[in-house]
Amino acid sequence: MTQFDSRNISMMMDFYEMTMANGYFKTGDMDTLVAFDVFYRSNPDGGGFAIFAGLEQVIEYVENMRFSDEDVAYFRQQHMFSEEFLAYLRDFHFKGDIYALPEGTVMYPNEPVLTVVAPLIDAQLVETAILAQINHQSLIATKARRICRAAKGRAVSDFGARRAHNMDAATYGARAAYIGGVVGTATCSAGQMFDIPISGTMAHSWVMFYGDEYEAFKHYAETYPDATILLVDTYDVIHSGIPNAIRVAHEVLEPMGKRLKGIRIDSGDLAYLSKKVRKMLDAAGLEDCMIVVSNSLDEFTVSSLLNQGACIDSFGIGERLITAKSEPVFGAVYKLAAVGRDGKFEPRIKVSENVEKITNPGLKDLYRVYNAEGHAVADLLAVCGEAIDLSKPYRYVDPIKPWKNRHFENCTIKNLRRIYVRQGKRTEQLPTLQEIRRYVKQQLDQEIWEEEQRFENPHQHYLDMTPAYYELKMDLLSKTREAHA
């Protein structure tokens, strides 16, 4: 399990969070209960779904949020805040509730994946950190899942630390990649913090240092006889690297009763080289020797290699995984959904000239709808606490085509979200990383349609509404437009 970062990361926020908090403090609105939803508008890379990740770090953040004397002094230097507000900050701790999808849940655009219900200042101050954690880890987990799917059962490892945007991005990116399906990481900090299997081979510098490639391979095999994977492309894969690897296998490892575990190719035409190398290894009696490849790979190059018949057993994925290079922004947002007034929550809606930016207002429940075979056919937004009876055909509203008369028949539903933080404290022990990883696989293997998982033109997963919720949204939209006409 993780340990909360010893740094005080409570200051990782946009400055406007603090100026708004100070304004609410000054107007006396600071303790008004509000609800903010986290959602996103489109899946990365045009995919059919995304994977929810980063919840554990969100919970750690809100549980440990505080402002030190040094933090308060820094804000005093900005000459914008009253001493009363600064004194309030010194004793601040998060007092709200957090409802969220279980980490690892397959999720879709425009649904509330996390909701903060808290006093206004509390809800405002946590915005930046929550979005940073969820945007980053959900992006990398989703990218990792795509790459693992492209690999068609072959092992995929995270090799991305040195190309990550910083050390935290490497460490938490490795965590997210493991959730998404990679078998391990080369990043030691992630292995230590999250109990992710770590692995590594050799560097080109090892071969270059010894000058003679055979001697370099020999020293490595003698040092790591049970885990010898030789990097064979420092000079020439076919004419030098593989012949020397075969020689080490026969002359060094076999007399010790050991086998050459694998070779790695990090450059060149990987499809051609892997097929040529496989023949050479097999001819030398090394049929069990793995071929590992790396070098700027992603789901598209992995798919291309396998479609060409490449003989590859394992992929090391670096920069294009850890930075999600093809689409490096996830885009989750944090929007006000409701305000507490007289013991009830009044819904709020953001209206935009862009239809896709009109928000789903109010406190709500999010359900996943399953057919008789257990496949997820849609997600469903309902008014919070609304009773839904699926024992008979249930009419729902497709918000894209609300005029159509649609029903769920012979279906079941599951409320996707649960409360993870109540009054600033977690409500339950969180799952292990292994459990989260298995949960992702179980959903994709058993619940989510294959058509949603394809890379090209994936089937759209529908986000429908109960008639009551659709009426609530349309009524609020009409009133808001009238009020601001």
C-alpha positions as CSV (number, residue, x, y, z in Angstrom):
1,M,0.0,0.0,0.0
2,T,1.1,3.6,-0.5
3,Q,2.4,6.0,1.9
4,F,1.3,9.6,1.7
5,D,4.0,11.9,0.2
6,S,6.0,13.5,3.1
7,R,5.8,16.8,1.2
8,N,2.9,19.0,2.0
9,I,1.2,19.0,-1.4
10,S,-1.9,20.9,-0.1
11,M,-0.4,24.0,-1.8
12,M,-0.7,22.3,-5.3
13,M,-3.7,24.4,-6.3
14,D,-4.6,27.2,-8.7
15,F,-4.3,30.6,-7.0
16,Y,-8.0,31.3,-7.9
17,E,-9.0,28.5,-5.6
18,M,-7.6,30.6,-2.7
19,T,-9.0,34.0,-4.0
20,M,-12.5,32.4,-4.3
21,A,-12.2,30.8,-0.9
22,N,-11.3,34.1,0.7
23,G,-14.3,35.7,-1.0
24,Y,-16.7,33.1,0.3
25,F,-15.2,33.5,3.8
26,K,-15.7,37.3,3.6
27,T,-19.3,37.0,2.4
28,G,-20.2,34.4,5.1
29,D,-21.0,31.7,2.5
30,M,-18.1,29.5,3.5
31,D,-20.2,26.8,5.2
32,T,-22.9,26.5,2.6
33,L,-23.0,22.9,1.4
34,V,-22.4,22.4,-2.3
35,A,-21.9,19.5,-4.7
36,F,-19.2,19.4,-7.5
37,D,-19.0,16.7,-10.1
38,V,-15.9,15.5,-11.9
39,F,-16.6,14.3,-15.4
40,Y,-14.9,14.3,-18.8
41,R,-16.2,14.9,-22.3
42,S,-14.5,12.5,-24.7
43,N,-12.4,9.3,-24.6
44,P,-8.7,9.6,-25.4
45,D,-7.6,8.5,-28.9
46,G,-11.2,8.2,-30.1
47,G,-11.6,5.1,-28.0
48,G,-14.8,3.6,-26.7
49,F,-14.1,4.0,-23.0
50,A,-11.6,5.1,-20.3
51,I,-10.5,3.7,-17.0
52,F,-11.0,5.5,-13.7
53,A,-7.7,5.8,-11.8
54,G,-6.1,8.0,-9.1
55,L,-8.9,7.7,-6.4
56,E,-6.5,6.4,-3.8
57,Q,-4.3,9.5,-4.1
58,V,-7.3,11.8,-4.0
59,I,-8.4,10.3,-0.7
60,E,-4.9,10.5,0.7
61,Y,-4.8,14.2,-0.3
62,V,-8.0,15.2,1.3
63,E,-7.3,13.3,4.5
64,N,-3.9,15.0,4.9
65,M,-4.8,18.4,3.6
66,R,-3.4,21.2,5.8
67,F,-1.7,24.6,5.7
68,S,1.6,25.1,7.6
69,D,2.9,28.3,9.1
70,E,5.1,28.7,6.0
71,D,2.1,28.3,3.7
72,V,0.1,30.9,5.6
73,A,3.1,33.2,5.6
74,Y,3.4,32.8,1.8
75,F,-0.3,33.8,1.4
76,R,0.2,36.8,3.7
77,Q,2.9,38.0,1.4
78,Q,0.4,38.2,-1.5
79,H,-1.4,41.1,0.4
80,M,-4.8,39.9,-0.7
81,F,-6.1,38.0,2.3
82,S,-7.4,39.1,5.7
83,E,-5.8,37.9,8.9
84,E,-9.0,36.3,9.9
85,F,-9.0,34.2,6.7
86,L,-5.3,33.3,7.2
87,A,-6.1,32.2,10.8
88,Y,-8.9,30.0,9.4
89,L,-6.4,28.4,7.0
90,R,-4.1,27.5,9.8
91,D,-6.7,25.2,11.3
92,F,-8.2,24.0,8.1
93,H,-9.0,20.4,7.4
94,F,-11.3,18.9,4.8
95,K,-14.8,18.2,6.2
96,G,-16.7,17.0,3.2
97,D,-17.9,13.7,1.6
98,I,-16.6,12.1,-1.6
99,Y,-18.7,9.7,-3.8
100,A,-16.9,8.0,-6.6
101,L,-16.6,5.0,-8.9
102,P,-14.5,2.2,-7.5
103,E,-10.9,2.7,-8.9
104,G,-10.5,0.8,-12.1
105,T,-14.1,1.2,-13.2
106,V,-14.6,1.4,-17.0
107,M,-16.1,4.9,-17.5
108,Y,-17.7,7.0,-20.2
109,P,-18.0,10.7,-21.1
110,N,-20.3,13.1,-19.3
111,E,-21.0,10.9,-16.3
112,P,-20.2,12.0,-12.7
113,V,-17.2,9.7,-11.9
114,L,-16.6,11.6,-8.6
115,T,-18.7,14.0,-6.6
116,V,-17.6,16.2,-3.7
117,V,-20.3,17.2,-1.3
118,A,-18.8,19.7,1.2
119,P,-18.8,23.1,2.7
120,L,-18.1,25.6,-0.1
121,I,-14.5,26.5,0.8
122,D,-13.6,22.8,1.3
123,A,-15.1,21.9,-2.1
124,Q,-13.3,24.8,-3.8
125,L,-9.8,24.2,-2.4
126,V,-9.6,20.6,-3.5
127,E,-10.4,21.1,-7.1
128,T,-7.0,21.3,-8.7
129,A,-5.5,18.4,-6.8
130,I,-8.4,16.1,-7.6
131,L,-8.3,16.9,-11.3
132,A,-4.5,16.5,-11.5
133,Q,-4.6,13.0,-10.0
134,I,-7.6,11.8,-11.9
135,N,-6.6,13.3,-15.2
136,H,-3.1,11.9,-15.1
137,Q,-3.7,8.4,-13.9
138,S,-6.9,7.9,-15.9
139,L,-5.1,8.9,-19.0
140,I,-2.2,6.5,-18.5
141,A,-4.3,3.6,-17.3
142,T,-6.5,4.0,-20.4
143,K,-3.4,4.2,-22.7
144,A,-1.9,1.1,-21.0
145,R,-5.1,-0.8,-21.6
146,R,-5.1,0.0,-25.3
147,I,-1.4,-1.1,-25.7
148,C,-2.0,-4.3,-23.7
149,R,-5.0,-5.1,-25.9
150,A,-2.9,-4.5,-29.0
151,A,-0.3,-6.9,-27.7
152,K,-2.8,-9.8,-27.8
153,G,-1.7,-11.5,-24.6
154,R,2.0,-10.8,-24.8
155,A,3.6,-9.2,-21.8
156,V,3.9,-5.4,-21.8
157,S,6.2,-3.6,-19.4
158,D,6.5,0.1,-18.5
159,F,9.9,1.4,-19.5
160,G,8.9,5.1,-19.5
161,A,10.4,6.8,-16.4
162,R,13.2,8.7,-18.1
163,R,10.7,10.2,-20.6
164,A,8.0,11.1,-18.1
165,H,7.3,14.7,-17.4
166,N,8.9,14.5,-13.9
167,M,9.6,12.0,-11.2
168,D,6.1,12.0,-9.8
169,A,4.7,11.5,-13.3
170,A,7.0,8.4,-13.7
171,T,6.0,6.9,-10.3
172,Y,2.3,7.5,-10.5
173,G,2.2,6.8,-14.2
174,A,3.7,3.4,-13.5
175,R,0.9,2.8,-10.9
176,A,-1.7,3.8,-13.5
177,A,-0.1,1.7,-16.2
178,Y,-0.2,-1.4,-13.9
179,I,-3.9,-0.8,-13.3
180,G,-4.3,-0.7,-17.1
181,G,-2.7,-4.1,-17.5
182,V,1.1,-3.9,-17.8
183,V,2.9,-6.7,-16.1
184,G,5.6,-4.6,-14.4
185,T,7.7,-1.5,-14.4
186,A,11.3,-0.5,-14.6
187,T,10.7,2.3,-12.1
188,C,12.0,1.4,-8.7
189,S,10.1,4.0,-6.8
190,A,6.8,2.6,-8.2
191,G,7.9,-0.9,-7.3
192,Q,8.7,0.1,-3.8
193,M,5.6,2.3,-3.2
194,F,3.0,0.2,-4.9
195,D,4.4,-3.4,-4.8
196,I,4.5,-3.5,-8.6
197,P,6.9,-6.1,-10.1
198,I,10.1,-4.5,-11.3
199,S,12.4,-5.6,-14.1
200,G,15.4,-4.4,-16.1
201,T,17.9,-5.7,-18.5
202,M,21.2,-4.0,-19.5
203,A,22.1,-0.7,-21.1
204,H,24.0,0.0,-24.3
205,S,26.6,1.6,-22.0
206,W,27.4,-1.8,-20.4
207,V,28.3,-3.2,-23.9
208,M,30.2,-0.1,-24.9
209,F,32.2,0.0,-21.6
210,Y,33.7,-3.4,-22.1
211,G,34.3,-2.7,-25.8
212,D,34.1,-6.4,-26.8
213,E,30.4,-7.4,-27.1
214,Y,31.0,-11.0,-26.1
215,E,32.9,-10.0,-23.0
216,A,30.1,-7.6,-22.0
217,F,27.5,-10.4,-22.4
218,K,29.7,-12.9,-20.6
219,H,30.1,-10.6,-17.5
220,Y,26.4,-10.0,-17.5
221,A,25.5,-13.6,-17.7
222,E,28.0,-14.5,-14.9
223,T,26.4,-11.8,-12.7
224,Y,22.8,-12.6,-13.4
225,P,22.7,-16.2,-14.6
226,D,19.0,-16.7,-13.7
227,A,17.8,-13.5,-15.5
228,T,20.1,-13.0,-18.5
229,I,18.4,-10.8,-21.1
230,L,21.0,-9.5,-23.5
231,L,20.7,-6.2,-25.4
232,V,21.8,-7.2,-28.9
233,D,21.6,-4.0,-31.1
234,T,24.5,-1.9,-29.8
235,Y,26.5,-2.8,-33.0
236,D,24.8,-5.2,-35.4
237,V,21.9,-7.5,-34.4
238,I,22.3,-10.2,-37.0
239,H,26.1,-10.3,-37.5
240,S,27.3,-9.5,-33.9
241,G,24.6,-9.3,-31.2
242,I,22.8,-12.6,-31.8
243,P,25.9,-14.7,-32.5
244,N,27.5,-13.4,-29.3
245,A,24.3,-14.1,-27.4
246,I,24.2,-17.6,-28.7
247,R,27.8,-18.1,-27.8
248,V,27.2,-16.9,-24.2
249,A,24.2,-19.2,-23.9
250,H,26.3,-22.2,-24.9
251,E,29.7,-21.4,-23.3
252,V,28.7,-19.5,-20.1
253,L,25.1,-20.3,-19.1
254,E,24.7,-23.9,-20.1
255,P,27.8,-25.2,-18.2
256,M,26.1,-23.6,-15.1
257,G,22.8,-25.4,-15.9
258,K,21.2,-22.2,-16.9
259,R,19.3,-21.0,-20.0
260,L,19.4,-17.7,-21.8
261,K,16.2,-16.0,-20.7
262,G,15.9,-13.5,-23.6
263,I,17.4,-11.0,-25.9
264,R,16.2,-7.4,-26.4
265,I,16.2,-5.3,-29.6
266,D,15.9,-1.6,-29.2
267,S,16.2,-0.3,-32.8
268,G,15.9,-1.1,-36.4
269,D,13.1,-2.9,-38.3
270,L,11.7,-4.8,-35.4
271,A,9.4,-7.0,-37.6
272,Y,12.2,-8.1,-39.9
273,L,14.8,-8.5,-37.1
274,S,12.5,-10.4,-34.8
275,K,11.7,-13.0,-37.5
276,K,15.3,-13.4,-38.5
277,V,16.4,-13.6,-34.8
278,R,13.8,-16.2,-34.0
279,K,15.2,-18.5,-36.7
280,M,18.7,-18.0,-35.5
281,L,17.8,-18.7,-31.9
282,D,15.8,-21.8,-32.7
283,A,18.5,-23.2,-34.9
284,A,20.9,-22.9,-31.9
285,G,18.5,-24.8,-29.7
286,L,17.3,-21.7,-27.9
287,E,13.6,-22.1,-28.7
288,D,12.7,-20.9,-25.1
289,C,14.7,-17.7,-25.4
290,M,12.3,-14.7,-25.4
291,I,12.5,-11.8,-27.8
292,V,11.8,-8.5,-26.1
293,V,11.5,-5.3,-28.2
294,S,11.4,-1.6,-27.3
295,N,11.9,1.7,-29.1
296,S,9.0,4.3,-29.2
297,L,6.2,1.7,-29.3
298,D,2.4,2.2,-28.8
299,E,-0.8,0.4,-29.6
300,F,-0.5,1.3,-33.3
301,T,3.0,0.1,-33.8
302,V,2.5,-3.0,-31.7
303,S,-0.6,-3.9,-33.8
304,S,1.4,-3.3,-37.0
305,L,4.3,-5.5,-35.8
306,L,2.0,-8.4,-35.0
307,N,0.1,-8.0,-38.2
308,Q,3.4,-8.4,-40.0
309,G,4.1,-11.7,-38.2
310,A,6.8,-10.4,-35.9
311,C,8.2,-13.0,-33.5
312,I,7.9,-11.0,-30.3
313,D,7.2,-12.3,-26.8
314,S,7.3,-9.1,-24.8
315,F,7.1,-5.3,-25.3
316,G,8.9,-2.6,-23.3
317,I,6.8,0.6,-23.8
318,G,8.3,3.9,-22.8
319,E,7.6,7.5,-23.9
320,R,4.4,6.9,-25.7
321,L,2.8,5.2,-22.7
322,I,4.1,7.3,-19.8
323,T,3.2,10.6,-21.7
324,A,0.2,9.2,-23.6
325,K,1.9,10.8,-26.5
326,S,-0.9,10.4,-29.1
327,E,-3.3,12.4,-26.9
328,P,-1.7,13.7,-23.7
329,V,-4.6,15.5,-22.2
330,F,-7.5,13.7,-20.5
331,G,-9.7,16.7,-20.0
332,A,-11.7,15.9,-16.8
333,V,-13.4,19.0,-15.3
334,Y,-14.9,20.0,-12.0
335,K,-18.3,21.7,-12.1
336,L,-20.8,22.9,-9.6
337,A,-23.9,20.7,-9.7
338,A,-26.0,21.7,-6.6
339,V,-26.1,24.2,-3.7
340,G,-27.6,23.5,-0.3
341,R,-30.5,25.8,0.6
342,D,-32.9,25.3,3.5
343,G,-32.0,21.7,4.0
344,K,-32.3,20.8,0.4
345,F,-30.0,20.8,-2.6
346,E,-30.9,23.2,-5.5
347,P,-29.6,22.0,-8.8
348,R,-27.2,24.2,-10.9
349,I,-26.5,24.0,-14.6
350,K,-23.8,25.5,-16.8
351,V,-25.2,26.6,-20.1
352,S,-23.0,27.0,-23.1
353,E,-23.2,27.8,-26.8
354,N,-21.5,24.4,-27.2
355,V,-24.1,21.7,-26.5
356,E,-21.5,19.3,-25.3
357,K,-20.5,21.8,-22.5
358,I,-24.0,22.0,-21.0
359,T,-23.6,20.2,-17.7
360,N,-25.8,17.5,-16.0
361,P,-27.2,19.3,-12.9
362,G,-28.1,18.3,-9.4
363,L,-27.4,15.4,-7.1
364,K,-27.8,12.2,-9.1
365,D,-27.2,8.5,-9.1
366,L,-25.3,6.7,-11.8
367,Y,-26.3,3.2,-12.7
368,R,-24.9,0.6,-15.1
369,V,-27.6,-1.4,-17.0
370,Y,-27.0,-5.0,-17.8
371,N,-28.8,-7.3,-20.2
372,A,-29.8,-10.9,-19.3
373,E,-26.3,-12.1,-20.5
374,G,-24.5,-9.7,-18.1
375,H,-23.3,-7.3,-20.7
376,A,-23.4,-3.6,-20.0
377,V,-25.9,-2.1,-22.4
378,A,-25.9,1.5,-21.1
379,D,-25.4,3.8,-18.2
380,L,-28.3,5.7,-16.6
381,L,-28.5,9.0,-14.8
382,A,-31.3,9.3,-12.2
383,V,-32.3,11.8,-9.6
384,C,-30.5,11.1,-6.4
385,G,-32.5,8.5,-4.4
386,E,-35.0,7.9,-7.2
387,A,-36.6,4.4,-7.2
388,I,-36.1,2.4,-10.5
389,D,-38.2,-0.7,-11.1
390,L,-36.8,-3.0,-13.8
391,S,-39.1,-5.9,-13.0
392,K,-41.1,-4.7,-16.0
393,P,-40.2,-2.8,-19.1
394,Y,-38.7,0.5,-18.0
395,R,-39.0,3.7,-20.1
396,Y,-35.9,5.8,-20.3
397,V,-34.8,8.9,-22.3
398,D,-32.0,9.0,-24.8
399,P,-30.9,12.6,-24.4
400,I,-29.6,12.7,-28.0
401,K,-33.0,11.5,-29.4
402,P,-35.5,12.3,-26.6
403,W,-38.5,11.9,-28.9
404,K,-37.9,8.2,-29.3
405,N,-39.9,5.8,-27.0
406,R,-37.3,3.5,-25.5
407,H,-37.4,0.8,-22.8
408,F,-35.1,-1.5,-20.9
409,E,-36.4,-5.0,-20.8
410,N,-35.1,-8.1,-18.9
411,C,-32.3,-5.9,-17.5
412,T,-30.7,-5.4,-14.1
413,I,-28.9,-2.3,-12.8
414,K,-26.0,-1.6,-10.4
415,N,-25.4,1.7,-8.7
416,L,-21.8,2.4,-9.8
417,R,-20.7,4.9,-7.1
418,R,-20.2,4.6,-3.4
419,I,-19.1,6.9,-0.6
420,Y,-15.4,6.8,0.1
421,V,-14.9,9.8,2.3
422,R,-17.4,11.0,5.0
423,Q,-16.6,14.2,6.9
424,G,-13.0,14.1,5.7
425,K,-12.3,10.5,6.7
426,R,-12.2,7.4,4.5
427,T,-15.1,5.1,5.0
428,E,-13.5,1.8,4.1
429,Q,-10.2,0.1,3.4
430,L,-9.3,0.6,-0.2
431,P,-8.6,-2.3,-2.6
432,T,-5.0,-3.4,-3.3
433,L,-3.5,-2.5,-6.7
434,Q,-3.7,-6.2,-7.6
435,E,-7.4,-6.1,-6.9
436,I,-8.0,-3.0,-8.9
437,R,-6.1,-4.5,-11.8
438,R,-8.2,-7.7,-11.7
439,Y,-11.3,-5.6,-11.6
440,V,-10.4,-3.8,-14.8
441,K,-9.8,-7.2,-16.5
442,Q,-13.0,-8.7,-15.2
443,Q,-15.1,-5.8,-16.6
444,L,-13.4,-5.9,-20.0
445,D,-13.6,-9.7,-20.3
446,Q,-17.1,-10.2,-19.0
447,E,-19.2,-7.0,-19.1
448,I,-18.0,-4.5,-21.8
449,W,-18.9,-5.3,-25.4
450,E,-16.0,-6.2,-27.7
451,E,-17.4,-3.6,-30.1
452,E,-16.6,-0.9,-27.5
453,Q,-13.0,-2.1,-27.2
454,R,-12.0,-1.9,-30.9
455,F,-9.6,0.9,-31.9
456,E,-11.4,2.0,-35.1
457,N,-14.9,3.4,-34.9
458,P,-15.8,1.8,-31.5
459,H,-19.4,1.4,-30.6
460,Q,-20.7,4.3,-28.5
461,H,-21.8,3.4,-25.0
462,Y,-25.0,5.2,-24.2
463,L,-25.6,7.5,-21.2
464,D,-29.3,7.6,-20.8
465,M,-31.6,9.4,-18.3
466,T,-34.6,8.5,-16.3
467,P,-37.7,10.5,-17.3
468,A,-37.6,12.3,-14.0
469,Y,-34.0,13.3,-14.4
470,Y,-34.4,14.4,-18.0
471,E,-37.4,16.5,-17.0
472,L,-35.3,18.1,-14.1
473,K,-32.5,19.0,-16.6
474,M,-34.8,20.4,-19.2
475,D,-36.9,22.4,-16.7
476,L,-33.7,23.9,-15.2
477,L,-32.2,24.7,-18.6
478,S,-35.4,26.5,-19.6
479,K,-35.5,28.6,-16.4
480,T,-31.9,29.4,-16.6
481,R,-32.2,30.6,-20.2
482,E,-35.2,32.7,-19.3
483,A,-33.4,34.3,-16.4
484,H,-30.4,35.3,-18.5
485,A,-32.2,36.2,-21.8
